[in-house]
Structures are given as C-alpha cells and as structure tokens.
C-alpha cells in the first residue's frame, strides 16, 4: 500500500466550500470531546490532509513506469462488468484498463459522461 503517514497533516474534521467560498458542508468532530482525547497515532475516524503533489508522488512511486498517461484527454469510456474499463482518448487511442481515475479537477470529463 501507500504510506501517507510521513506527509499527513491529521484532522478529525473537514469543510467543503463552494467556488465563491461559502461553506457547503462540514464533516467530522471539529472541537468535540472525542478530538480532545484522540492521540496523534489514532488513525481511525479522521481525515487525511495531504498536498496534491505529495499524494501524486506517493501514488506514482508505487506504479510501473508508463502506467499513467499524462496529458491525455478523455473522449469516452465504457465500464465492462467485471472486466475493467475501455477508454477512448481525444486523439483516437483506445485503451483497456482495470481502473480509470479522473483526477483532472472539479471539471473532470469522467463524471460528466
């Protein structure tokens, strides 16, 4: 697995904001009684906060070179029950994969399909 302990800034709460900064939701304990007694080493029931570039580096360290196709643009994909996913890129390249990760931000093509 991926060890994020060295990069983690532990937290027991998380806020979600809209594009204009309004609070959309709050999850976790914040300043509740449980958060006062939890030890730093207690990993259950807390959120992991890690800079995107650190997370990206930790994931890439665990993959074979060439596994990730940087800079590709998705045209479409088709989930294959029990057999992964078929992907078509904007340049016409087709790929068969076990997993498709849409990590291109809030306006990702993946959830829009």
NORQUI-V284550 format. One record per pair of residues at least 12 apart in sequence whose C-alpha atoms are under 7 Angstrom apart, sorted by the first residue. I is the first residue (numbers start at 0). J is the second residue. If there is no record, write none. Layout:
i:j
I:J
I:J
This chain:
i:j
1:57
1:58
6:49
7:47
7:48
7:49
8:47
8:48
8:49
9:46
9:47
9:48
10:45
10:46
10:47
11:27
11:28
11:29
11:34
11:44
11:45
11:46
12:26
12:27
12:28
12:29
12:46
13:25
13:26
13:27
14:26
71:88
72:88
72:89
73:87
73:88
73:89
73:108
74:87
74:88
74:89
75:87
75:88
83:96
83:97
83:98
84:96
84:97
84:98
84:99
